[in-house]
Amino acid sequence: MVINKKIKRTMMESKSQYLGSLMLIIISCLLYTMFNQLTTNMVNLTSSFEKNYVQEDASFIADKKLDNIEDLESRFNMIIEETRSIDYLVSEDKTLRIFSENTKVNIPAIIEGNKLIGSDILIDPAFAKANKLKIGDSINIYGKDLKIAGFMSLPNYIYPIKSESDILNDPNRFGIAVISKDDFNEINKGSSFYTLKFNGDKKDVDNRIAQFKDYLKSENIIILKWTNIDENPRVTYVTLKIDGINQISTYMPVFILLLTCILTGIVMWRMLKREFILIGTLYALGYKKREIVKHYLTYPLSIALAGGIIGTILGAFTLRPMLNFMVMYFNIPVDYVSFDLKYVVISLLLPIFFLGISGYFVVNRALKYSPVELMKGGKEKGKVSFIERKLKLDRLKFSTKFKVREQLRSIPRSVFLLLGVVFATMLLLLGFASKSSMDFLMKDAYEDTYKYQYQYIFNSLQHGAPSNGEVFSISPFTLKSDSKTGFYVYGISPNSKYILLKDKQGNWLSTDKVIITKPLADKLGVKPHDTIKVVNKLDSKEYSITVDYIAETYTGEYIYMPLVEFNDMLKYPSDSYIGLWSSDKLNISESSLLSITTIDDFKKALDSTMQPLKSSIGIMAFISFIIGLIVIYVVTSLIIEENRESISLLKILGYRRKEVYSLILNSSSFIVLIGYILGVPLLLVSLRAMFKSVTKSMNFAFPVTIEYGYVFIGFVVIYLTYELSKFLSRRKINRISMAEALKASRE
């Protein structure tokens, strides 16, 4: 059509508005493509890894050696393999957990290099990179030189954390390795555990596990530790991370697209109001309604198509770097990178769908007027809104009255600005809230609650009083009513000096009572003196635990009870225990230990995690700055365009530049302030909901908080963004001449 020749000219006249829409669509499609393709690849890689390298269904530690493995495999239709492991101290703060090479279950996947031949060792790539180890280098393990043959991944150690209670991995200080069974026998140290994999249908795995446990019990074999694969944080953390990415890939791009729809709708409505007379003339010249609709829909659809293509291409280019970034944390072999065309199509169609619908409603609303009404400029010219009529603005100063009316006479524009500032605030403060929450967790758990420095877990029940340290025991449980809700019960010494717990009023709680932590109490809906029906994962027996107190702590989802009561409940010898806490390092034989954990390990891991978090804070601050700048600048441009005549008239009346700037550019100040104030609690609520969803299957609760200093810094960033957008908009005001008002009055 001939009228389509004006499309390019119209866009260039209001290029800031259309460019703002384009940038928002590019960001939205980039995030959608990148995160969804990343999720697809992570799911495919973990699934193939688990299948091809025979990931375990469960692992366990027994007090006796199993001598009839072949009979058990045949009897229960499963694969069992004995694995030996040892924690080798490379240095005072570096631990390398070495496993014997498995051939049936949890087979090591070679990422780079060769398989084990002779006296070789395979190391996980993150530990090797952090400690500057290369293929071909030699490592001395207990006096034996082992050559690094390659880098590997283990299906049961996808997220290599030292202890199951850890939430952060630190490759600088902890890594995993594999050596041959012959080399392990030659070292003659460490402990054993068993991994099993059921053949056939997986639907009845829980019953088959229960039958196997009953058999072990009938043979007087005590299970000291049992971990199903869906309870192993070294595997489940990957799923939780993927779920978190899924949430981001769903909500963030859609929210940005909604912002774009509001922006495009505002821009189009302003353009249509300006062209009412032109549209009426087109009707008079014989143009049909569908032709006019088609013409005006070209504006949003062209922006949607261009933004969708650019954003999708950029998202595709960022996939590989993001995948490499994820593999730094999750030890997965990357055999291939797939590209799902489904998400490419959706990424292209989403902006077209959203902007097409919003554009159609705006155009259709304008074309409801008759040609005569359009020729007169429409019905609503100069119409005062209901809210403006109700407000008593006559008592206010002219400047205040002008600013309030500016917002009330374009509610969609004000809503767009409010939502944009809220979104930018939430994105900006996301990193700050994460850092504040981790700082709070560190203080709550590792300064106020846990007073020990070393935690020793034995590979068999111990008896009698130790020469040093404080004894404790631990066992996993589930709710009787919900087997998916798991937690740990600790048996600790009365008046423990290493576990300090407080109630809601801040009073110290005596550890000679049964105490439940607040996160677990909230999850189970438990109050003091309530009785919980639970099932022990090790013996599958049912028990009842009556809670005395609730501890106000975020140290995890635990129940603490006196050790004597713990042993009596589980029918263990009264003087038995499984672990020791100590403030000093103890001289304990490595062959009798299952694991050694120190508080410093967690603190150092947290410090290590803070480094990439600081980078992510910078990235999120930059993205929020860009989005905030786009939104505020576009809204400011719209205000200037809609007030060209008023600005010109103010100049004729003798208003100075600063006064004009104040009237026009400062009219949105309180909207920006309200947006920021709303953004802070909305962020905290969203994070709490997200962490509650993500950690519901974990034995862990994550506190969500943000320090006031970070809130102030965030406000400064948002305010500076607002000031920058105003500064950039001054040129537009300066370009408006006094003649504009005269031209308008003549028309």
VOGU-3710 file (C-alpha; in Angstrom, 3 decimals, decimal comma):
1> mvinkkikrt> 0,000/0,000/0,000  1,076/3,582/-0,610  0,635/4,547/3,049  3,269/1,976/4,026  5,890/4,387/2,713  5,422/6,436/5,891  6,404/3,551/8,228  10,147/4,215/8,145  9,658/7,994/8,437  7,319/7,652/11,434
11> mmesksqylg> 9,704/5,305/13,248  12,638/7,630/12,691  10,647/10,537/14,112  10,098/8,564/17,365  13,183/6,383/17,191  13,866/6,396/20,946  10,490/4,778/21,708  10,778/2,134/18,984  14,457/1,513/19,754  13,540/1,019/23,418
21> slmliiiscl> 10,946/-1,599/22,444  13,482/-3,277/20,164  16,107/-3,459/22,935  13,645/-4,950/25,421  12,597/-7,623/22,911  16,236/-8,459/22,158  16,970/-8,885/25,887  13,836/-10,999/26,359  14,525/-13,335/23,409  18,214/-13,588/24,314
31> lytmfnqltt> 17,363/-14,721/27,852  14,603/-17,061/26,666  16,786/-18,771/24,064  19,890/-18,970/26,214  18,226/-20,338/29,365  15,907/-22,806/27,618  18,653/-24,181/25,379  20,903/-24,391/28,439  18,234/-26,315/30,380  17,671/-28,714/27,472
41> nmvnltssfe> 21,392/-29,423/27,160  21,850/-29,861/30,919  18,935/-32,326/31,075  20,195/-34,284/28,051  23,798/-34,375/29,278  22,919/-35,508/32,812  20,422/-38,076/31,509  22,894/-39,644/29,064  25,657/-39,483/31,686  23,532/-41,303/34,270
51> knyvqedasf> 22,476/-43,954/31,742  25,740/-44,573/29,890  27,902/-44,734/32,999  25,404/-46,653/35,210  24,495/-44,230/37,961  23,693/-45,974/41,252  20,175/-46,306/42,664  21,582/-46,258/46,197  24,775/-46,594/48,210  25,279/-47,872/51,730
61> iadkkldnie> 27,843/-48,609/54,421  27,529/-51,821/56,432  29,278/-52,989/59,565  30,217/-56,270/57,865  31,701/-57,184/54,506  29,345/-58,733/51,932  30,873/-62,000/50,746  28,006/-63,221/48,574  27,678/-60,381/46,039  26,956/-62,652/43,063
71> dlesrfnmii> 24,151/-64,418/44,953  22,664/-61,072/45,973  22,774/-59,805/42,386  20,902/-62,869/41,189  18,434/-62,902/44,075  17,433/-59,236/43,858  18,023/-58,722/40,104  20,539/-55,967/40,597  24,195/-55,008/40,264  26,322/-54,502/43,384
81> eetrsidylv> 29,872/-53,269/43,487  32,155/-52,659/46,421  33,948/-49,310/46,255  36,818/-48,194/48,424  37,593/-44,575/49,172  39,977/-42,472/51,192  40,412/-38,753/51,850  44,020/-37,883/51,099  45,307/-34,578/52,481  47,299/-33,016/49,656
91> sedktlrifs> 48,096/-30,182/52,050  46,618/-28,808/55,247  43,633/-27,269/53,464  43,391/-29,455/50,318  41,647/-32,839/50,283  41,538/-35,314/47,404  38,897/-38,036/47,816  40,258/-41,098/46,012  37,997/-43,943/44,836  38,826/-47,370/43,517
101> entkvnipai> 37,869/-47,777/39,856  34,380/-49,188/39,344  33,511/-51,369/36,361  29,811/-52,069/36,982  28,249/-49,083/38,799  29,328/-45,401/38,775  31,816/-46,005/35,980  34,210/-43,029/35,531  33,613/-41,047/32,333  36,798/-39,857/30,644
111> iegnkligsd> 36,459/-36,171/29,744  39,996/-35,724/28,489  43,030/-38,012/28,300  43,170/-41,812/28,629  41,848/-44,591/30,810  43,804/-46,028/33,727  46,787/-48,118/32,673  49,189/-49,209/35,362  49,976/-46,685/38,087  47,757/-43,885/36,783
121> ilidpafaka> 45,197/-41,586/38,373  42,125/-39,784/37,009  41,176/-36,411/38,531  38,093/-34,230/38,211  38,824/-31,274/35,897  37,703/-28,511/38,299  40,196/-29,591/40,992  42,935/-29,976/38,373  42,304/-26,498/36,954  42,123/-24,858/40,380
131> nklkigdsin> 45,385/-26,490/41,449  47,177/-26,130/38,097  47,493/-29,859/37,416  47,899/-31,142/33,857  47,672/-34,508/32,162  51,074/-36,173/32,457  51,891/-34,625/35,836  52,690/-36,936/38,750  51,059/-36,946/42,182  52,541/-38,683/45,186
141> iygkdlkiag> 49,882/-40,550/47,183  51,152/-42,157/50,369  54,641/-42,472/48,900  53,412/-43,875/45,582  53,882/-41,792/42,408  50,804/-41,779/40,187  50,689/-40,175/36,751  47,604/-38,129/35,773  46,212/-40,107/32,829  43,195/-37,865/32,273
151> fmslpnyiyp> 40,225/-35,942/33,669  36,999/-37,735/34,578  33,474/-37,426/35,943  31,612/-39,770/38,276  27,806/-40,218/37,951  27,369/-40,065/41,743  29,598/-36,974/42,145  28,194/-34,596/39,522  28,360/-31,780/42,079  31,609/-32,557/43,959
161> iksesdilnd> 30,997/-31,513/47,557  32,981/-32,957/50,428  30,075/-33,613/52,799  26,395/-34,207/52,083  25,557/-31,346/54,433  27,614/-28,904/52,346  25,859/-26,587/49,932  28,895/-25,161/48,162  31,748/-26,854/46,354  35,270/-25,448/46,360
171> pnrfgiavis> 37,569/-27,055/43,762  40,530/-25,186/45,269  40,267/-27,304/48,395  38,336/-30,454/47,495  38,370/-32,789/44,533  37,777/-36,403/43,568  40,061/-38,942/41,883  40,011/-42,563/40,724  42,799/-45,144/40,817  42,833/-48,835/39,953
181> kddfneinkg> 41,786/-51,462/42,491  45,329/-52,881/42,483  46,836/-49,497/43,386  44,210/-49,045/46,097  45,014/-52,450/47,578  48,699/-51,540/47,515  47,993/-48,343/49,473  45,917/-50,481/51,880  44,062/-47,591/53,493  40,556/-46,173/53,481
191> ssfytlkfng> 37,060/-47,588/53,952  34,530/-49,487/51,850  30,955/-48,863/50,819  28,596/-50,544/48,372  26,772/-49,156/45,355  23,813/-50,908/43,795  21,770/-50,612/40,636  18,479/-52,453/40,113  17,774/-54,007/36,728  14,454/-53,812/34,940
201> dkkdvdnria> 11,480/-51,619/35,823  12,279/-48,695/38,134  8,710/-48,077/39,275  9,025/-50,434/42,248  12,530/-49,430/43,376  11,412/-48,373/46,881  9,876/-51,793/47,607  12,922/-53,597/46,234  15,174/-51,445/48,443  12,988/-52,287/51,472
211> qfkdylksen> 13,245/-56,019/50,679  17,024/-55,772/50,393  17,244/-53,945/53,732  15,096/-56,642/55,357  17,464/-59,287/54,031  20,526/-57,495/55,445  18,766/-57,192/58,789  17,949/-60,908/58,776  21,655/-61,602/58,246  22,518/-59,409/61,268
221> iiilkwtnid> 24,196/-56,840/59,035  23,771/-53,330/60,433  23,429/-50,508/57,899  25,452/-47,546/59,152  24,516/-45,252/56,300  22,087/-45,496/53,383  21,649/-42,903/50,629  19,182/-43,205/47,767  20,244/-41,427/44,606  17,297/-39,015/44,840
231> enprvtyvtl> 18,579/-37,983/48,291  22,182/-37,518/47,233  22,901/-33,749/47,048  25,856/-34,443/44,741  23,225/-35,387/42,149  20,032/-33,616/43,229  21,677/-30,175/43,309  21,958/-30,425/39,516  18,204/-30,982/39,221  17,526/-28,098/41,592
241> kidginqist> 19,779/-25,827/39,548  17,994/-26,818/36,345  14,626/-26,126/38,007  15,898/-22,676/39,026  17,001/-21,939/35,460  13,589/-23,115/34,232  11,858/-20,602/36,477  14,088/-17,788/35,242  13,629/-18,805/31,593  9,850/-18,760/32,044
251> ympvfilllt> 9,135/-15,646/34,071  11,859/-13,131/33,232  11,468/-13,047/29,395  7,669/-13,007/29,644  7,758/-10,109/32,116  10,084/-8,147/29,818  7,733/-8,865/26,898  4,786/-7,578/28,932  6,735/-4,377/29,591  7,380/-4,141/25,854
261> ciltgivmwr> 3,675/-4,643/25,091  2,730/-1,786/27,416  5,433/0,428/25,915  4,453/-0,384/22,328  0,786/0,097/23,135  1,488/3,548/24,606  3,627/4,579/21,635  1,051/3,337/19,129  -1,889/4,995/20,899  -0,040/8,311/20,968
271> mlkrefilig> 0,760/7,925/17,269  -2,840/6,991/16,422  -4,261/9,954/18,360  -1,907/12,199/16,447  -3,056/10,626/13,157  -6,825/10,471/13,808  -7,425/13,085/11,107  -5,164/11,158/8,709  -7,043/7,907/9,406  -10,375/9,629/8,829
281> tlyalgykkr> -9,009/10,943/5,539  -7,911/7,414/4,534  -11,452/6,198/5,199  -12,779/9,002/2,994  -10,330/8,041/0,228  -11,731/4,482/0,199  -9,265/2,538/2,337  -10,924/-0,385/4,136  -10,618/-1,013/7,870  -8,549/-4,210/7,424
291> eivkhyltyp> -6,067/-2,320/5,213  -5,608/0,384/7,853  -5,297/-2,224/10,616  -2,716/-4,097/8,544  -0,728/-0,904/8,034  -0,588/0,056/11,715  0,149/-3,511/12,850  3,283/-3,338/10,715  4,871/-1,112/13,387  4,776/-3,571/16,335
301> lsialaggii> 5,231/-6,665/14,165  8,340/-5,313/12,450  9,853/-4,462/15,851  8,862/-7,901/17,183  10,356/-9,743/14,210  13,616/-7,769/14,188  14,031/-8,040/17,983  13,135/-11,739/17,946  15,690/-12,575/15,254  18,524/-10,558/16,836
311> gtilgaftlr> 17,761/-11,787/20,381  17,488/-15,440/19,299  20,806/-15,280/17,421  22,539/-13,660/20,404  20,999/-16,291/22,703  22,368/-19,049/20,482  25,869/-17,531/20,596  25,808/-17,315/24,414  24,753/-20,975/24,853  28,226/-22,510/24,684
321> pmlnfmvmyf> 29,849/-20,027/27,147  26,964/-20,554/29,589  27,274/-24,335/29,261  31,008/-24,120/29,940  30,244/-21,950/32,969  27,797/-24,574/34,307  30,294/-27,397/33,750  32,729/-25,483/36,003  30,343/-26,265/38,880  28,818/-29,557/37,723
331> nipvdyvsfd> 31,243/-32,259/36,668  29,510/-33,555/33,519  31,134/-34,803/30,303  30,022/-32,589/27,404  29,910/-34,961/24,450  27,773/-32,704/22,296  25,776/-29,471/22,327  22,243/-29,759/20,970  20,101/-26,930/19,688  16,361/-27,436/20,098
341> lkyvvislll> 14,543/-25,792/17,177  11,351/-25,710/19,238  12,732/-22,918/21,425  14,032/-21,049/18,371  10,527/-21,009/16,904  8,948/-20,040/20,236  11,534/-17,282/20,745  10,623/-15,825/17,344  6,867/-16,226/17,782  6,525/-14,980/21,382
351> pifflgisgy> 7,226/-11,291/20,662  5,126/-11,456/17,490  2,247/-12,994/19,463  2,433/-10,582/22,414  3,008/-7,409/20,414  0,585/-8,476/17,694  -2,264/-8,872/20,195  -1,476/-5,658/22,083  -1,091/-3,764/18,793  -4,377/-5,101/17,446
361> fvvnralkys> -6,327/-4,033/20,540  -4,849/-0,532/20,402  -5,530/-0,109/16,658  -8,997/-1,634/16,915  -9,854/0,735/19,771  -8,896/3,721/17,609  -10,854/2,446/14,611  -14,090/2,163/16,597  -14,639/5,853/15,893  -16,571/6,831/12,805
371> pvelmkggke> -14,716/8,583/9,944  -16,376/11,890/10,922  -15,266/11,553/14,571  -11,750/10,700/13,428  -11,688/13,780/11,175  -12,561/15,840/14,268  -9,724/14,301/16,270  -11,746/11,714/18,252  -14,244/11,935/21,108  -11,869/11,846/24,052
381> kgkvsfierk> -9,916/14,976/23,293  -9,405/16,891/26,517  -11,320/14,339/28,579  -10,507/14,443/32,313  -10,179/11,092/34,103  -12,354/10,019/37,040  -9,369/10,044/39,435  -8,379/13,583/38,414  -11,940/14,853/38,970  -12,017/13,356/42,470
391> lkldrlkfst> -8,669/14,819/43,552  -8,715/18,377/44,896  -5,773/19,725/42,913  -6,796/23,402/42,971  -5,222/23,887/46,404  -1,796/22,768/45,178  0,941/24,874/43,632  0,996/25,065/39,845  4,188/22,972/39,570  2,796/20,187/41,799
401> kfkvreqlrs> -0,566/20,292/40,046  1,133/20,048/36,643  3,225/17,006/37,671  0,276/15,133/39,170  -1,895/15,735/36,111  0,939/14,514/33,859  0,767/11,095/35,499  -3,019/10,914/35,812  -3,631/11,761/32,160  -1,611/8,768/30,981
411> iprsvflllg> -2,209/5,916/33,409  -0,717/3,228/31,084  2,464/5,269/30,792  2,722/5,561/34,583  2,031/1,825/35,010  4,742/1,030/32,464  7,249/3,193/34,326  6,247/1,689/37,686  6,603/-1,911/36,437  9,890/-1,113/34,728
421> vvfatmllll> 11,403/0,365/37,887  10,087/-2,542/39,999  11,631/-5,076/37,615  14,959/-3,213/37,398  15,025/-2,950/41,212  14,390/-6,678/41,681  17,063/-7,596/39,149  19,551/-5,138/40,630  19,059/-6,282/44,231  18,986/-10,014/43,406
431> gfaskssmdf> 22,753/-10,383/43,746  22,889/-8,159/46,838  20,136/-10,232/48,492  22,022/-13,456/47,707  25,212/-12,094/49,271  23,355/-10,788/52,345  21,614/-14,139/52,790  24,907/-16,030/52,612  26,510/-13,635/55,086  23,568/-14,140/57,435
441> lmkdayedty> 23,790/-17,924/57,023  27,491/-17,818/57,822  26,914/-15,821/61,015  23,855/-17,824/62,091  25,306/-21,276/61,466  29,048/-21,030/61,675  29,550/-18,334/64,268  26,508/-18,472/66,546  25,462/-22,157/66,392  28,354/-24,438/65,464
451> kyqyqyifns> 31,285/-23,984/67,832  33,396/-26,960/66,782  36,206/-26,818/64,228  36,482/-30,488/63,245  33,800/-33,104/62,598  34,875/-36,759/62,364  32,496/-39,447/61,056  33,562/-43,058/61,699  32,877/-45,943/59,320  31,539/-48,111/62,166
461> lqhgapsnge> 29,822/-47,631/65,527  32,213/-46,606/68,291  31,864/-47,501/71,970  33,029/-46,028/75,251  34,227/-42,556/76,115  36,801/-41,067/73,719  40,016/-39,530/74,989  39,240/-36,257/73,188  36,278/-34,574/71,524  32,519/-34,604/72,045
471> vfsispftlk> 30,555/-37,621/70,821  27,456/-37,524/68,643  25,439/-39,752/66,316  23,331/-39,004/63,266  20,706/-40,944/61,330  18,412/-40,126/58,378  14,620/-40,225/58,764  11,493/-39,561/56,717  7,943/-38,710/57,746  5,693/-41,741/58,019
481> sdsktgfyvy> 2,980/-39,851/56,131  5,359/-38,610/53,397  8,442/-40,627/52,476  9,723/-37,764/50,308  10,150/-35,458/53,316  13,538/-36,369/54,754  15,662/-34,919/57,540  18,400/-35,912/59,989  18,173/-36,650/63,704  21,263/-35,991/65,827
491> gispnskyil> 22,050/-37,642/69,117  24,230/-35,205/71,063  25,661/-34,822/74,541  23,533/-33,084/77,195  24,750/-29,525/77,658  26,779/-29,767/74,468  29,471/-27,108/74,180  29,668/-27,390/70,389  25,984/-26,976/69,438  24,409/-23,792/70,828
501> lkdkqgnwls> 20,710/-23,203/70,134  18,358/-20,379/71,084  14,589/-20,077/71,259  12,471/-17,291/69,768  13,135/-15,020/72,767  16,905/-15,476/72,448  17,236/-17,768/75,472  19,768/-20,618/75,321  18,220/-24,076/75,015  19,576/-27,027/76,960
511> tdkviitkpl> 20,510/-29,949/74,701  19,161/-32,499/77,188  15,769/-31,979/75,501  14,449/-32,770/72,010  14,946/-29,667/69,858  13,797/-29,116/66,280  15,184/-26,356/64,047  12,727/-23,725/62,845  12,970/-24,534/59,101  12,014/-28,169/59,758
521> adklgvkphd> 9,323/-27,179/62,255  7,794/-24,828/59,681  7,934/-27,507/56,962  6,276/-30,142/59,186  3,917/-27,745/60,953  5,270/-28,852/64,327  4,842/-27,025/67,643  6,436/-27,707/71,062  5,154/-30,954/72,659  3,888/-32,313/69,306
531> tikvvnklds> 4,733/-35,928/68,421  6,090/-36,811/64,980  5,696/-40,251/63,402  8,897/-40,996/61,484  10,595/-43,878/59,648  14,319/-44,538/59,912  15,942/-44,902/56,483  18,523/-47,380/57,736  16,234/-50,009/59,280  12,838/-48,902/57,792
541> keysitvdyi> 11,291/-49,024/61,296  8,694/-46,571/62,571  9,457/-44,306/65,550  7,771/-41,509/67,486  9,625/-38,332/68,455  8,109/-35,760/70,815  9,476/-32,241/70,345  10,235/-30,120/73,411  11,551/-26,878/71,875  11,946/-25,069/68,547
551> aetytgeyiy> 15,357/-23,510/67,867  15,448/-20,213/65,979  18,254/-21,124/63,617  18,812/-21,695/59,898  21,518/-24,324/60,384  19,391/-26,859/58,531  16,411/-29,152/58,952  17,468/-31,193/61,974  16,180/-32,682/65,204  18,578/-32,783/68,159
561> mplvefndml> 18,031/-35,163/71,067  20,169/-36,506/73,945  22,522/-39,248/72,732  21,276/-41,734/75,349  17,698/-41,233/74,168  18,858/-41,532/70,530  20,617/-44,867/71,205  17,687/-46,179/73,204  15,258/-45,309/70,405  17,329/-47,087/67,726
571> kypsdsyigl> 18,292/-50,007/70,015  21,998/-49,155/69,826  24,352/-49,789/72,772  23,950/-46,970/75,277  27,601/-45,893/74,994  27,789/-46,009/71,171  28,340/-43,088/68,809  29,294/-42,507/65,155  31,130/-39,177/65,246  33,202/-36,691/67,184
581> wssdklnise> 33,239/-32,903/67,342  36,388/-31,149/68,414  37,928/-27,685/68,505  41,359/-29,197/67,823  42,597/-31,701/65,292  42,500/-35,261/66,657  44,910/-38,092/65,934  42,524/-40,677/64,449  43,485/-43,418/61,991  42,202/-42,660/58,467
591> ssllsittid> 41,227/-46,311/58,009  38,532/-45,945/60,689  37,067/-42,700/59,331  34,366/-42,160/56,771  34,925/-38,410/56,502  36,549/-35,380/58,111  34,903/-31,969/57,838  36,022/-28,635/59,207  34,146/-25,383/59,638  36,969/-23,666/57,769
601> dfkkaldstm> 36,162/-25,858/54,740  32,708/-24,354/54,564  33,912/-20,810/55,195  36,545/-21,100/52,470  34,026/-22,636/50,082  31,688/-19,743/50,829  34,473/-17,226/50,198  35,273/-18,987/46,923  31,620/-18,829/45,889  31,508/-15,117/46,690
611> qplkssigim> 33,961/-14,373/43,867  31,677/-15,435/40,971  28,740/-13,961/42,908  30,474/-10,572/42,882  30,824/-10,852/39,110  27,168/-11,839/38,748  26,178/-8,844/40,914  28,013/-6,602/38,448  26,350/-8,252/35,448  22,861/-8,039/36,985
621> afisfiigli> 23,481/-4,418/37,979  24,454/-3,611/34,385  21,381/-5,372/32,935  19,052/-3,658/35,425  20,734/-0,324/34,633  20,111/-0,838/30,905  16,475/-1,887/31,416  15,848/0,964/33,851  17,484/3,480/31,515  15,402/2,260/28,554
631> viyvvtslii> 12,146/2,400/30,493  12,740/5,786/32,146  14,177/7,408/29,015  11,308/6,196/26,830  8,696/7,411/29,332  10,464/10,769/29,590  10,527/11,020/25,781  6,800/10,288/25,663  6,119/13,007/28,235  8,113/15,506/26,180
641> eenresisll> 6,373/14,511/22,916  2,940/14,812/24,496  3,773/18,240/25,995  5,470/19,910/23,043  2,827/22,645/22,960  2,958/23,137/26,747  6,772/23,347/26,709  6,638/25,890/23,895  4,023/27,936/25,765  6,067/27,819/28,987
651> kilgyrrkev> 9,020/29,254/27,070  6,813/32,053/25,672  5,602/32,857/29,196  9,214/33,340/30,298  9,927/30,155/32,217  13,638/29,469/32,451  15,175/26,211/31,260  15,650/24,827/34,773  12,005/25,499/35,584  10,848/23,771/32,400
661> yslilnsssf> 13,169/20,832/33,143  11,701/20,566/36,623  8,083/20,635/35,447  8,501/18,117/32,626  11,343/15,830/33,674  10,639/15,618/37,401  6,975/14,703/37,031  7,813/10,974/37,288  10,046/11,197/40,376  7,488/9,831/42,824
671> ivligyilgv> 6,654/6,944/40,428  10,344/5,946/40,412  10,439/6,165/44,225  7,265/4,067/44,617  8,607/1,517/42,102  11,812/1,090/44,075  9,961/0,829/47,410  7,685/-1,867/45,954  10,578/-3,700/44,295  12,425/-4,483/47,559
681> plllvslram> 9,659/-6,481/49,351  8,563/-8,092/46,070  12,125/-9,345/45,562  12,292/-10,816/49,075  8,883/-12,493/48,698  9,847/-13,896/45,281  13,196/-15,208/46,549  11,579/-16,839/49,585  9,020/-18,565/47,351  11,731/-19,650/44,908
691> fksvtksmnf> 14,081/-20,985/47,598  11,197/-22,740/49,348  10,308/-24,464/46,083  13,910/-25,274/45,199  14,962/-26,560/48,643  11,801/-28,498/49,503  13,542/-31,791/48,643  16,790/-30,758/50,387  17,820/-31,097/54,001  18,488/-27,404/54,029
701> afpvtieygy> 16,745/-24,058/54,497  18,049/-20,845/52,983  17,334/-17,576/54,820  16,455/-14,621/52,603  17,490/-11,172/53,783  19,124/-8,013/52,483  21,238/-5,498/54,350  20,099/-1,869/54,536  23,394/-0,748/53,020  22,688/-2,727/49,846
711> vfigfvviyl> 19,156/-1,293/49,694  20,678/2,205/49,810  23,249/1,340/47,108  20,456/-0,049/44,925  18,444/3,150/45,324  21,485/5,239/44,397  21,945/3,184/41,191  18,250/3,499/40,227  18,231/7,220/41,036  21,395/7,822/39,000
721> tyelskflsr> 19,762/5,939/36,132  16,774/8,269/36,426  19,013/11,338/36,514  20,955/10,131/33,458  17,744/9,620/31,487  16,625/13,150/32,422  19,983/14,559/31,359  19,732/12,810/27,979  16,188/14,148/27,529  17,138/17,803/28,017
731> rkinrismae> 18,241/18,087/24,402  14,717/17,248/23,232  13,265/20,029/25,376  15,856/22,501/24,092  14,930/21,664/20,480  11,281/22,676/20,979  10,867/26,245/19,786  8,366/28,883/20,890  6,726/28,641/17,465  5,246/25,232/18,362
741> alkasre> 2,486/26,857/20,451  1,673/29,346/17,693  1,434/26,561/15,113  -0,860/24,557/17,390  -3,192/27,516/17,986  -3,308/28,195/14,240  -4,314/24,551/13,591
//
